[in-house]
Amino acid sequence: MLRLTAGGAGMFVLTASGLAVSSSSGSGGGNIYIEAFPTSPLILSPFNEALPIPTAAAPVPKSVVDTWASPPGPDNQDFVKGTSPFKHQLWPGTAPVADFPLPLVYQIKLEVAGHDFTSSLVQPIDSNGRNVTPPRTRNANPRKLPSTTIYGFEGTFPGPMINAEYTKPALVRFENHLDVDNGFDRQDFGSPNYSFITHLHNAHTASESDGNPAHGFERFSPLGRLDHEAAYEPGERVDNLYLGYPAGGDDREIQSFFWFHDHVHGHTGANVYKGMVGLMPLYDPKIDRGDETDLNGLRLPGVRTDNPHGSFDVAYDIPLVIFDAALDDGVTPHKDFHNGNGETHPEWWGKSYYRHLPNHGFVGDIFTVNGKAFPVLEVKRRKYRLRFLDASVARIYEFKLMRSSRGPKAARDLGYTGDELQGQYRLPDGEQCMKLVQIAGDGGLLPQPIVRDSFELWPAKRREFIVDFTRYADHTPTAKGDEIYVVDIMKMTTGRMWDSADPKYKVPVLKIVIGDDAPDHSIIPAKLRDAPDVVPGALAAVNDKSTPTFELQRGTSKASPEFEWLINGKSFDPANPQISVKKNSEGMWRIRNGGGGWVHPMHLHMEEHHVVARNGRPAPDGRHPDDTGKEDVVALDPSEDVVIARRFRTFVGSYVAHCHNLSHEDHAMMFAWEIVP
């Protein structure tokens, strides 16, 4: 209670069911937010289920697309009831993409479905780690979890993976079918009108295909649809066009790993947590086409197979989507600004539990990889490319590769209780056994590889590594059957920021088992690519008081008593951009954490940026060695001041920037900005 009170969230009272946080609003679920969270049932057989490895989605054959009543085209960007279609700003065949082919077309339906985080039996436990009998049941025996309800791209979590290649455009038709519940209980979170807006994070994309609430306001406000209604409702669709065109036509701006997720204003966190996550690895046809035998390329790990339908798969190149979840215990009250009146839902025992507005940000106590808790990845004795993505609402991780002689132990069996149960298992004797070689960040390939003992992963950030599974850090060889764990060493019991360092906090999230030998033609190049030019005069902006500044703050807003997270003292206002910039211009922005002891993963849509300086010191530094590359999420430590350099090329229109702690974004730490001709 004292820890939460330090956040300055108002008066607190201890109730029979947990901690309650007062609010000045009487709307929504009442004027009390209950700051109590369930303890998820303990997964009894961890690391016995194979890691799901995504395969490339297939485009729709042109012969089928041509039969559609309304096929994609330059003047047909969406279907919205009661109005004409929006138009694409740029279509293949016109400058600067005059020589690009017509796009491959993908069709992705937003659907209600069920998802299983584990096939293991689970043991219902309380916050002290003791066995308990769930409500409406007769005993405390182990049992199977029910399927949790998701809103998924193609009804899956994670959703489809599109392997994309620069110079080959891809158009994704996202269709809303969320009005059909398919027999699943929707529970009490997700966009109330079942709407969606899909953002491809972080493509160099026209505003109409960017998938953001500022463009949503522009598109839907003439129809009287605002906030969560300013999005695509059931029966509507949008054709998002991803040109595969690097910013400025500069190959040094080519990126390597996108993900797509929902962006409905006020419900982004709920919709993402409910499953709206998909993947898009990107390949450079000149130097990184996913073929380690290509002597003209970098020969990064990957064996490419071209599929007949126009897609391709790359073996030994694996995306790893990290996501934390909490499961309902049937006794924790449901109540926040959006939903609930303090009631419990025993019928939802074992299903996903969500709070829109925790005091700090939502964190779960079960950590998953590619949608599964405690999965196992069997690898060959060779090098792999691992692409990490943090798709969590608020949790930050720090990962190491470790070995253990005794293996994982349940946290409760080690005497832990309460928040210390988060992650469920510990690796008490875990010791680092391998290093990772970072080759890419948010903005694609780095100039040079970076050898790392561990790495932080903040919400929405991507980091890519080469791991050589033939030998350990001490140069001894691996052997078939050896076990290695990807271990989180960053304790973060609330969404505010990490706790004090705890050397005993070692939570295994993925087991890697060494298999047979396999051919390996890949290398770790000494140089990856030339870095894009930094905006001239960038360092001068560090001490220039006229540099546009965006300060992230905790406060109150006249727009709504719900809005507690602000930028420059303002909540999100899509009708009034905080800054306008000229197309093809460049400049420096200052992103500042206003303090209070929170951290903020600040995401800026459109082009990637260079970090110029942190707290007045030129980048990179020891904490952020990959500031040598470009990024789209600024990891803001408490009270940190970061100056970035940006360019605004190719497109015009409305964009946003926001905290990617999605609890903060939804309430309403986001600002609109625009590119004008």
Wavefront OBJ file of the C-alpha trace (Angstrom):
o trace
v 0.000 0.000 0.000
v 2.839 2.395 0.778
v 4.473 1.604 -2.545
v 1.280 2.485 -4.426
v 0.624 5.566 -2.303
v 3.992 6.956 -3.381
v 2.505 7.307 -6.863
v 0.292 10.149 -5.722
v -2.878 8.568 -7.063
v -5.077 9.962 -4.342
v -6.698 8.406 -1.299
v -6.428 4.680 -0.681
v -8.618 2.400 1.393
v -8.116 -1.218 2.310
v -11.200 -3.249 1.483
v -12.108 -6.846 2.067
v -10.972 -7.664 -1.433
v -7.864 -5.568 -1.833
v -6.645 -2.041 -2.316
v -8.913 0.636 -3.770
v -7.795 3.869 -5.422
v -10.142 6.845 -5.337
v -11.095 8.793 -8.446
v -12.842 12.118 -8.910
v -15.143 10.642 -11.526
v -18.419 8.919 -10.947
v -18.761 7.601 -14.483
v -17.883 4.215 -15.910
v -17.596 1.641 -13.174
v -18.049 4.146 -10.334
v -15.688 6.411 -8.483
v -13.318 3.781 -7.129
v -10.627 1.915 -9.048
v -9.909 -1.323 -7.205
v -6.164 -1.849 -7.289
v -6.249 -5.601 -6.720
v -5.005 -8.261 -9.098
v -5.512 -12.017 -9.229
v -2.862 -14.640 -8.606
v -2.896 -16.865 -11.668
v -3.117 -20.641 -11.179
v 0.277 -22.344 -11.121
v 1.242 -24.176 -14.315
v 2.327 -27.595 -13.043
v 4.262 -28.933 -16.050
v 6.336 -26.075 -17.461
v 8.654 -26.523 -20.417
v 6.877 -29.509 -21.918
v 5.197 -27.812 -24.876
v 6.842 -26.904 -28.170
v 7.311 -23.234 -29.010
v 4.947 -22.278 -31.863
v 7.126 -21.051 -34.730
v 5.218 -18.829 -37.159
v 5.215 -19.580 -40.865
v 4.591 -17.085 -43.630
v 0.999 -16.223 -44.485
v -0.023 -16.743 -48.079
v -1.211 -13.841 -50.245
v -4.569 -14.125 -51.955
v -4.128 -15.248 -55.587
v -4.728 -12.445 -58.071
v -7.334 -14.607 -59.811
v -9.351 -14.539 -56.573
v -8.780 -10.840 -55.825
v -10.066 -9.982 -59.291
v -13.402 -11.597 -58.423
v -13.962 -9.448 -55.329
v -16.843 -7.010 -55.554
v -14.523 -4.217 -54.472
v -10.905 -5.137 -55.199
v -8.037 -2.994 -53.894
v -7.026 0.028 -55.935
v -5.655 3.558 -55.627
v -9.121 5.069 -55.049
v -10.483 2.305 -52.823
v -8.617 2.370 -49.498
v -11.443 1.362 -47.167
v -15.123 0.672 -46.720
v -16.912 2.724 -44.071
v -20.686 2.696 -43.772
v -22.331 5.919 -44.896
v -19.418 7.494 -46.783
v -17.176 7.139 -49.822
v -13.888 5.220 -49.777
v -10.696 6.981 -48.753
v -7.880 7.160 -51.322
v -4.260 6.056 -51.148
v -1.696 8.864 -51.297
v 0.738 6.765 -53.284
v 0.210 3.696 -55.434
v 2.788 1.509 -57.185
v 3.426 2.791 -60.694
v 3.730 6.447 -59.666
v 6.881 8.257 -58.530
v 8.853 7.500 -56.424
v 7.677 3.884 -56.724
v 7.030 3.972 -60.473
v 8.941 0.734 -61.076
v 7.399 -1.184 -58.163
v 5.001 -4.045 -58.994
v 1.379 -4.070 -57.901
v 1.092 -5.240 -54.289
v 0.694 -8.757 -53.072
v -2.735 -8.814 -51.410
v -3.359 -10.378 -48.020
v -6.782 -10.781 -46.401
v -6.882 -10.802 -42.594
v -10.116 -11.087 -40.649
v -10.539 -9.802 -37.090
v -12.329 -12.658 -35.335
v -13.445 -13.759 -31.877
v -11.807 -17.047 -30.923
v -10.348 -19.065 -28.075
v -6.689 -19.379 -27.114
v -4.826 -21.745 -24.783
v -1.694 -20.451 -23.058
v -0.808 -23.971 -21.914
v -1.940 -27.577 -22.195
v -0.561 -28.350 -18.708
v -2.684 -28.966 -15.674
v -2.742 -25.982 -13.340
v -3.045 -25.675 -9.574
v -5.349 -22.934 -8.225
v -3.365 -20.929 -5.632
v -3.806 -17.748 -3.610
v -1.388 -14.856 -3.184
v 0.462 -16.817 -0.491
v 1.052 -19.682 -2.887
v -1.367 -21.970 -1.027
v -3.727 -24.335 -2.828
v -7.283 -22.982 -2.937
v -10.663 -24.127 -4.155
v -11.924 -21.858 -6.950
v -15.469 -20.535 -6.581
v -18.278 -22.754 -7.850
v -16.041 -25.824 -7.609
v -15.781 -28.537 -4.969
v -12.060 -29.043 -4.476
v -8.595 -27.594 -4.936
v -7.413 -30.336 -7.289
v -5.311 -29.563 -10.381
v -7.327 -28.976 -13.532
v -7.150 -27.784 -17.132
v -7.486 -24.115 -17.943
v -10.448 -22.996 -20.025
v -9.692 -21.347 -23.339
v -9.377 -17.596 -22.959
v -11.315 -15.337 -25.326
v -9.283 -13.360 -27.840
v -9.934 -10.863 -30.589
v -7.365 -12.124 -33.055
v -6.089 -11.508 -36.536
v -7.484 -14.636 -38.227
v -8.586 -15.651 -34.736
v -5.074 -16.528 -33.569
v -2.527 -15.175 -31.084
v -0.085 -14.101 -32.237
v -1.769 -13.440 -35.545
v -0.413 -14.176 -39.024
v 3.188 -13.456 -39.995
v 3.779 -11.726 -43.310
v 7.336 -12.086 -44.584
v 7.857 -8.914 -46.606
v 10.609 -7.785 -48.951
v 11.609 -4.270 -49.869
v 10.574 -3.102 -53.395
v 7.674 -5.613 -53.296
v 4.576 -3.863 -51.898
v 2.112 -5.688 -49.675
v -1.510 -4.655 -49.200
v -3.398 -6.088 -46.237
v -7.174 -6.020 -46.259
v -8.234 -6.015 -42.600
v -11.913 -6.984 -42.211
v -13.951 -6.626 -39.024
v -15.887 -9.761 -38.082
v -15.863 -9.132 -34.329
v -19.653 -8.948 -34.156
v -19.754 -12.752 -34.328
v -18.823 -14.162 -30.908
v -18.445 -17.773 -32.162
v -19.766 -18.989 -28.805
v -17.066 -17.313 -26.679
v -17.775 -15.094 -23.681
v -16.373 -11.643 -24.517
v -15.729 -10.848 -20.837
v -15.528 -7.144 -19.914
v -12.643 -5.622 -21.851
v -12.001 -4.705 -25.469
v -13.362 -1.886 -27.591
v -17.060 -1.540 -26.617
v -18.265 -1.331 -30.214
v -15.925 -4.140 -31.360
v -13.899 -1.696 -33.453
v -10.281 -1.825 -34.611
v -7.571 0.281 -36.209
v -4.435 -1.615 -37.226
v -1.047 0.079 -36.858
v 1.999 -1.420 -38.579
v 4.660 -0.592 -36.033
v 6.680 1.227 -37.339
v 6.429 1.356 -41.117
v 7.328 4.316 -43.309
v 3.711 4.549 -44.389
v 1.101 7.017 -45.556
v -1.117 8.267 -42.741
v -4.207 6.500 -44.103
v -2.377 3.160 -43.838
v -0.530 3.982 -40.605
v -3.457 2.988 -38.402
v -3.525 5.739 -35.804
v -6.226 7.631 -33.837
v -5.359 11.027 -35.342
v -6.146 9.771 -38.830
v -9.120 7.945 -37.301
v -10.472 11.299 -36.109
v -9.974 12.771 -39.588
v -11.743 9.802 -41.190
v -14.657 9.252 -38.792
v -15.437 12.538 -37.019
v -17.457 13.854 -40.022
v -19.737 10.885 -39.353
v -20.095 11.854 -35.684
v -17.891 8.937 -34.586
v -15.357 9.916 -31.915
v -12.967 8.172 -29.519
v -13.368 4.376 -29.786
v -16.078 4.862 -32.409
v -13.519 6.562 -34.679
v -12.410 3.158 -35.922
v -13.526 0.345 -38.194
v -16.667 -1.310 -36.849
v -18.068 -4.756 -37.725
v -18.798 -5.019 -41.426
v -16.169 -2.385 -42.308
v -12.672 -2.878 -43.680
v -9.474 -1.069 -44.564
v -6.745 -1.779 -47.125
v -3.439 -0.821 -45.523
v -0.720 -0.430 -48.148
v 2.869 -1.143 -47.157
v 5.002 -0.109 -50.088
v 8.345 -1.594 -49.106
v 9.885 1.783 -49.877
v 12.607 2.998 -47.484
v 12.414 6.567 -46.215
v 13.859 8.911 -48.817
v 14.554 5.974 -51.118
v 17.709 5.452 -49.021
v 18.702 1.792 -48.623
v 20.382 2.670 -45.327
v 16.859 3.263 -43.972
v 15.690 -0.295 -44.650
v 14.131 -1.863 -41.568
v 13.955 -5.500 -40.566
v 11.128 -6.258 -38.117
v 7.641 -4.763 -37.875
v 4.628 -5.887 -35.915
v 1.010 -4.888 -36.339
v -1.357 -4.233 -33.483
v -4.571 -2.454 -32.622
v -4.689 1.310 -31.973
v -8.302 2.199 -31.018
v -8.229 5.323 -28.865
v -8.862 4.513 -25.210
v -8.814 0.758 -25.783
v -5.472 0.029 -27.424
v -4.230 -1.782 -24.316
v -7.389 -3.848 -23.996
v -7.449 -4.836 -27.668
v -3.736 -5.683 -27.793
v -4.029 -7.648 -24.550
v -7.045 -9.420 -26.049
v -4.877 -10.682 -28.896
v -4.561 -8.139 -31.709
v -0.900 -8.793 -32.498
v 0.691 -9.842 -35.807
v 4.191 -9.984 -37.274
v 6.033 -8.687 -40.323
v 9.740 -9.482 -40.643
v 11.310 -7.537 -43.502
v 14.107 -8.508 -45.832
v 16.481 -6.473 -47.989
v 16.779 -8.092 -51.446
v 20.320 -6.741 -51.826
v 22.073 -7.756 -48.597
v 19.597 -9.545 -46.299
v 17.131 -11.638 -48.268
v 17.036 -14.528 -45.797
v 19.583 -16.645 -47.685
v 22.852 -17.376 -45.921
v 24.300 -18.915 -49.098
v 24.016 -15.638 -51.034
v 27.652 -14.564 -51.368
v 26.533 -11.044 -52.348
v 24.670 -10.596 -49.063
v 25.560 -10.444 -45.399
v 24.982 -14.192 -44.942
v 23.025 -13.750 -41.734
v 21.480 -16.984 -40.420
v 18.579 -18.104 -42.574
v 17.701 -20.664 -45.240
v 15.062 -19.315 -47.578
v 12.332 -21.332 -49.254
v 10.221 -19.565 -51.885
v 6.619 -20.753 -51.827
v 4.468 -21.183 -54.959
v 1.900 -18.610 -53.805
v 4.430 -15.733 -53.680
v 5.454 -15.814 -50.022
v 8.639 -17.292 -48.570
v 9.792 -18.893 -45.336
v 13.197 -18.577 -43.686
v 14.462 -21.388 -41.461
v 16.705 -20.619 -38.471
v 15.189 -17.109 -38.310
v 12.670 -17.105 -35.468
v 10.441 -14.298 -34.099
v 9.898 -14.439 -30.328
v 6.849 -12.488 -29.111
v 7.091 -11.837 -25.358
v 3.780 -11.202 -23.594
v 2.661 -11.302 -19.960
v -0.839 -12.275 -18.858
v -2.906 -12.550 -15.687
v -5.644 -15.136 -15.291
v -8.846 -14.562 -13.347
v -9.068 -16.234 -9.935
v -12.833 -15.742 -9.759
v -12.640 -13.729 -6.523
v -10.794 -10.531 -7.470
v -13.298 -7.707 -8.104
v -13.726 -6.235 -11.568
v -13.824 -2.476 -11.295
v -12.091 0.385 -13.033
v -13.114 3.426 -15.051
v -14.289 1.302 -17.989
v -15.893 -1.755 -16.554
v -17.279 -3.494 -13.499
v -19.003 -2.434 -10.315
v -16.911 -4.414 -7.881
v -18.465 -7.736 -8.806
v -16.484 -10.932 -9.201
v -16.728 -13.341 -12.112
v -16.240 -16.927 -10.965
v -17.432 -18.068 -14.396
v -14.258 -16.519 -15.874
v -11.872 -18.436 -13.649
v -8.687 -19.198 -15.616
v -9.455 -16.745 -18.419
v -7.520 -13.536 -19.098
v -8.030 -10.767 -16.564
v -7.470 -7.104 -17.463
v -7.506 -3.682 -15.818
v -7.507 -0.569 -18.005
v -6.198 1.884 -15.446
v -3.924 0.487 -12.778
v -2.091 3.235 -10.963
v 1.121 2.442 -12.839
v 0.355 0.140 -15.745
v -0.838 -3.433 -16.174
v 1.590 -6.315 -15.555
v 0.707 -10.000 -15.577
v 2.247 -12.876 -13.649
v 2.505 -15.454 -16.464
v 5.128 -14.813 -19.137
v 4.512 -16.269 -22.593
v 6.491 -16.655 -25.809
v 4.597 -16.810 -29.101
v 1.394 -17.279 -27.142
v 2.562 -20.187 -24.948
v 3.671 -20.230 -21.319
v 7.021 -21.949 -20.687
v 7.556 -23.353 -24.193
v 10.502 -25.397 -25.495
v 12.534 -24.589 -28.596
v 14.686 -27.374 -30.031
v 17.559 -25.974 -32.059
v 20.225 -27.500 -34.272
v 23.901 -27.065 -33.456
v 24.400 -23.987 -35.600
v 23.751 -20.232 -35.584
v 20.229 -18.783 -35.361
v 18.695 -15.356 -35.842
v 16.302 -14.585 -32.986
v 13.963 -11.599 -33.316
v 12.602 -10.454 -29.941
v 9.450 -8.334 -29.601
v 7.911 -7.084 -26.354
v 4.146 -7.136 -26.978
v 3.307 -6.613 -23.287
v 1.126 -3.760 -22.057
v 3.738 -2.363 -19.659
v 6.323 -4.943 -18.584
v 10.024 -4.425 -19.293
v 12.336 -7.441 -19.412
v 16.067 -8.050 -19.263
v 17.100 -11.348 -20.793
v 20.143 -13.575 -20.364
v 21.019 -17.054 -21.621
v 21.619 -19.375 -18.653
v 22.324 -22.988 -17.750
v 21.172 -24.786 -14.630
v 22.047 -28.126 -13.062
v 18.845 -28.357 -10.986
v 16.349 -26.730 -13.343
v 13.350 -24.461 -12.670
v 11.626 -24.422 -9.276
v 8.169 -23.079 -8.523
v 8.464 -19.707 -6.790
v 5.995 -20.791 -4.109
v 8.158 -23.826 -3.292
v 11.048 -21.452 -2.646
v 8.967 -19.553 -0.082
v 7.943 -16.609 -2.253
v 4.517 -14.981 -1.879
v 2.582 -12.018 -3.252
v 4.250 -10.093 -6.080
v 7.291 -12.372 -5.776
v 5.177 -15.108 -7.376
v 5.238 -13.228 -10.682
v 6.734 -15.407 -13.392
v 5.739 -18.515 -11.369
v 9.151 -20.229 -11.667
v 12.742 -19.378 -10.753
v 16.098 -20.768 -11.864
v 17.939 -20.589 -8.519
v 21.306 -21.894 -9.737
v 21.109 -20.289 -13.184
v 24.380 -18.913 -14.527
v 25.108 -17.132 -17.782
v 26.413 -19.564 -20.379
v 26.270 -17.744 -23.718
v 26.517 -14.270 -25.137
v 24.227 -12.768 -27.756
v 25.354 -10.783 -30.784
v 22.914 -7.965 -31.492
v 22.533 -7.186 -35.182
v 19.368 -5.048 -35.291
v 17.036 -2.807 -33.304
v 13.777 -0.970 -34.021
v 15.255 0.734 -37.094
v 16.750 -2.344 -38.707
v 20.346 -3.491 -38.993
v 22.925 -1.735 -36.841
v 26.170 -0.413 -38.368
v 28.181 -3.105 -36.523
v 27.230 -6.101 -34.383
v 27.311 -5.666 -30.592
v 28.251 -8.547 -28.285
v 26.012 -8.512 -25.203
v 25.709 -10.430 -21.944
v 22.085 -9.346 -21.528
v 19.625 -6.904 -23.062
v 16.570 -4.950 -21.983
v 13.342 -5.261 -23.939
v 10.781 -2.469 -23.440
v 7.170 -2.494 -24.675
v 6.970 -2.392 -28.490
v 10.741 -2.537 -28.936
v 12.366 -5.108 -31.196
v 15.907 -6.403 -30.930
v 17.523 -9.063 -33.095
v 20.418 -11.351 -32.217
v 22.601 -14.055 -33.629
v 23.175 -16.893 -31.185
v 25.717 -19.602 -31.931
v 24.411 -22.821 -30.412
v 27.592 -24.803 -31.157
v 29.607 -23.513 -28.199
v 29.343 -21.822 -24.837
v 30.869 -18.525 -23.768
v 33.898 -20.381 -22.363
v 34.399 -21.933 -25.836
v 33.463 -25.470 -24.768
v 31.228 -27.179 -27.318
v 27.553 -27.823 -26.787
v 26.202 -31.362 -26.951
v 22.910 -32.838 -28.043
v 20.439 -32.691 -25.165
v 21.981 -29.670 -23.458
v 19.407 -27.286 -22.017
v 19.663 -23.489 -22.039
v 17.110 -21.031 -20.681
v 16.145 -17.543 -21.779
v 15.849 -15.923 -18.360
v 14.309 -12.618 -17.298
v 16.428 -10.938 -14.612
v 14.461 -7.672 -14.322
v 11.999 -7.740 -11.455
v 9.077 -5.412 -12.237
v 6.158 -5.973 -9.903
v 4.186 -2.906 -11.067
v 3.980 -1.011 -14.341
v 5.778 1.963 -12.819
v 9.356 0.756 -13.396
v 11.684 -2.057 -12.367
v 12.204 -2.871 -8.713
v 15.573 -2.734 -6.975
v 18.083 -5.216 -8.381
v 17.541 -8.719 -6.999
v 20.214 -11.303 -7.899
v 17.788 -14.090 -6.961
v 15.221 -12.957 -9.528
v 15.816 -15.362 -12.405
v 12.591 -16.227 -14.216
v 12.963 -18.744 -17.054
v 10.605 -17.986 -19.948
v 11.883 -20.276 -22.738
v 13.838 -23.547 -22.645
v 16.188 -24.205 -25.551
v 17.273 -27.802 -26.160
v 20.310 -28.518 -28.304
v 19.618 -31.005 -31.096
v 21.600 -32.519 -33.952
v 24.258 -30.869 -36.057
v 23.061 -29.010 -39.166
v 24.824 -27.304 -42.096
v 25.594 -23.654 -41.386
v 26.761 -21.263 -44.091
v 25.998 -18.148 -42.055
v 28.548 -15.724 -40.638
v 28.600 -12.841 -38.168
v 29.839 -9.933 -40.307
v 32.199 -7.357 -38.806
v 30.107 -4.676 -40.534
v 26.400 -4.795 -41.266
v 25.655 -1.558 -43.151
v 26.397 2.146 -43.281
v 24.351 4.216 -40.852
v 21.966 6.820 -42.296
v 23.166 10.407 -42.062
v 22.252 12.243 -38.882
v 20.371 15.518 -39.343
v 22.998 18.305 -39.658
v 23.465 20.382 -36.513
v 21.786 17.795 -34.314
v 24.130 18.241 -31.356
v 23.462 21.983 -31.295
v 19.837 21.211 -30.404
v 20.841 19.614 -27.105
v 21.280 22.969 -25.343
v 18.948 24.953 -27.594
v 15.878 26.052 -25.629
v 13.936 26.463 -28.892
v 14.118 22.719 -29.657
v 10.504 21.427 -29.742
v 9.974 19.686 -26.400
v 7.461 17.048 -25.405
v 7.338 16.353 -21.678
v 5.563 13.276 -20.339
v 3.785 14.050 -17.079
v 1.319 12.755 -14.516
v -1.544 15.201 -13.956
v -5.180 16.022 -14.561
v -7.057 17.127 -17.647
v -10.218 19.141 -18.184
v -11.044 16.827 -21.066
v -11.832 13.942 -18.702
v -11.186 13.105 -15.054
v -10.047 9.733 -16.343
v -7.053 11.223 -18.155
v -4.080 11.133 -15.781
v -1.181 10.810 -18.218
v -0.355 13.928 -20.233
v 2.186 15.357 -22.691
v 3.046 19.029 -22.232
v 0.175 19.192 -19.748
v -2.373 18.099 -22.364
v -4.302 14.928 -22.971
v -4.695 13.539 -26.471
v -6.575 15.921 -28.767
v -6.692 14.653 -32.376
v -8.290 17.891 -33.599
v -5.343 20.028 -32.486
v -1.894 18.716 -33.443
v 0.845 19.797 -31.063
v 3.265 20.305 -33.971
v 3.124 20.610 -37.764
v 6.124 19.911 -39.960
v 6.747 20.318 -43.674
v 7.019 17.320 -45.966
v 10.672 16.437 -46.653
v 11.851 18.612 -43.767
v 14.024 17.546 -40.846
v 14.534 18.611 -37.284
v 15.268 17.772 -33.673
v 12.782 17.015 -30.918
v 13.332 16.786 -27.185
v 11.507 13.995 -25.334
v 11.541 14.526 -21.574
v 10.317 12.394 -18.712
v 8.666 14.799 -16.291
v 9.624 12.692 -13.293
v 7.540 11.068 -10.598
v 9.500 7.840 -10.718
v 7.844 6.381 -13.817
v 9.527 5.113 -16.955
v 7.985 5.659 -20.377
v 8.557 3.812 -23.672
v 7.789 6.784 -25.958
v 6.840 5.746 -29.495
v 6.831 8.110 -32.470
v 4.980 7.060 -35.614
v 6.259 7.451 -39.169
v 10.045 7.671 -39.691
v 12.612 6.202 -37.330
v 14.793 8.629 -35.397
v 18.396 8.918 -34.241
v 19.097 9.404 -30.545
v 21.422 12.408 -30.441
v 21.952 12.776 -26.682
v 20.698 11.493 -23.333
v 20.743 13.956 -20.434
v 23.004 16.230 -22.440
v 25.598 13.555 -23.232
v 26.099 12.419 -26.848
v 24.770 8.985 -27.730
v 25.506 6.099 -27.608
v 26.363 5.255 -24.009
v 27.072 2.068 -22.090
v 23.419 1.543 -21.190
v 22.226 2.044 -24.773
v 24.966 0.749 -27.090
v 22.505 0.238 -29.936
v 21.822 3.984 -30.127
v 24.280 3.644 -33.029
v 21.224 2.594 -35.052
v 17.796 4.146 -35.459
v 14.688 3.433 -33.402
v 11.019 4.325 -32.951
v 10.644 3.869 -29.174
v 12.582 6.126 -26.811
v 13.261 4.250 -23.561
v 12.842 7.076 -21.043
v 14.266 6.501 -17.582
v 12.880 8.590 -14.700
v 13.475 12.331 -15.324
v 15.536 11.529 -18.437
v 15.934 14.104 -21.224
v 16.534 12.693 -24.738
v 17.144 14.698 -27.920
v 16.349 12.921 -31.178
v 16.813 13.788 -34.853
v 13.972 13.104 -37.297
v 13.062 13.462 -40.960
v 9.573 13.620 -42.487
v 9.665 12.243 -46.000
v 7.392 10.892 -48.740
v 3.926 11.391 -47.193
v 1.632 13.987 -45.622
v -1.141 13.593 -43.088
v -1.947 12.967 -39.441
v 0.233 10.906 -37.120
v 0.644 10.403 -33.375
v 3.327 9.931 -30.740
v 2.562 8.288 -27.405
v 3.784 6.291 -24.462
v 3.749 2.576 -25.303
v 2.893 1.651 -21.744
v -0.590 1.109 -23.115
v -2.275 1.978 -19.823
v -0.638 5.404 -20.133
v -1.509 5.766 -23.812
v -5.161 4.979 -23.212
v -5.368 7.645 -20.469
v -4.229 9.727 -22.565
v -0.454 10.161 -22.959
v -0.463 10.811 -26.683
v -0.285 13.797 -28.987
v -1.293 14.329 -32.587
v 1.159 15.804 -35.071
v 0.996 16.311 -38.805
v 3.058 16.530 -41.965
v 1.851 19.243 -44.339
v 2.821 19.886 -48.001
l 1 2 3 4 5 6 7 8 9 10 11 12 13 14 15 16 17 18 19 20 21 22 23 24 25 26 27 28 29 30 31 32 33 34 35 36 37 38 39 40 41 42 43 44 45 46 47 48 49 50 51 52 53 54 55 56 57 58 59 60 61 62 63 64 65 66 67 68 69 70 71 72 73 74 75 76 77 78 79 80 81 82 83 84 85 86 87 88 89 90 91 92 93 94 95 96 97 98 99 100 101 102 103 104 105 106 107 108 109 110 111 112 113 114 115 116 117 118 119 120 121 122 123 124 125 126 127 128 129 130 131 132 133 134 135 136 137 138 139 140 141 142 143 144 145 146 147 148 149 150 151 152 153 154 155 156 157 158 159 160 161 162 163 164 165 166 167 168 169 170 171 172 173 174 175 176 177 178 179 180 181 182 183 184 185 186 187 188 189 190 191 192 193 194 195 196 197 198 199 200 201 202 203 204 205 206 207 208 209 210 211 212 213 214 215 216 217 218 219 220 221 222 223 224 225 226 227 228 229 230 231 232 233 234 235 236 237 238 239 240 241 242 243 244 245 246 247 248 249 250 251 252 253 254 255 256 257 258 259 260 261 262 263 264 265 266 267 268 269 270 271 272 273 274 275 276 277 278 279 280 281 282 283 284 285 286 287 288 289 290 291 292 293 294 295 296 297 298 299 300 301 302 303 304 305 306 307 308 309 310 311 312 313 314 315 316 317 318 319 320 321 322 323 324 325 326 327 328 329 330 331 332 333 334 335 336 337 338 339 340 341 342 343 344 345 346 347 348 349 350 351 352 353 354 355 356 357 358 359 360 361 362 363 364 365 366 367 368 369 370 371 372 373 374 375 376 377 378 379 380 381 382 383 384 385 386 387 388 389 390 391 392 393 394 395 396 397 398 399 400 401 402 403 404 405 406 407 408 409 410 411 412 413 414 415 416 417 418 419 420 421 422 423 424 425 426 427 428 429 430 431 432 433 434 435 436 437 438 439 440 441 442 443 444 445 446 447 448 449 450 451 452 453 454 455 456 457 458 459 460 461 462 463 464 465 466 467 468 469 470 471 472 473 474 475 476 477 478 479 480 481 482 483 484 485 486 487 488 489 490 491 492 493 494 495 496 497 498 499 500 501 502 503 504 505 506 507 508 509 510 511 512 513 514 515 516 517 518 519 520 521 522 523 524 525 526 527 528 529 530 531 532 533 534 535 536 537 538 539 540 541 542 543 544 545 546 547 548 549 550 551 552 553 554 555 556 557 558 559 560 561 562 563 564 565 566 567 568 569 570 571 572 573 574 575 576 577 578 579 580 581 582 583 584 585 586 587 588 589 590 591 592 593 594 595 596 597 598 599 600 601 602 603 604 605 606 607 608 609 610 611 612 613 614 615 616 617 618 619 620 621 622 623 624 625 626 627 628 629 630 631 632 633 634 635 636 637 638 639 640 641 642 643 644 645 646 647 648 649 650 651 652 653 654 655 656 657 658 659 660 661 662 663 664 665 666 667 668 669 670 671 672 673 674 675 676 677
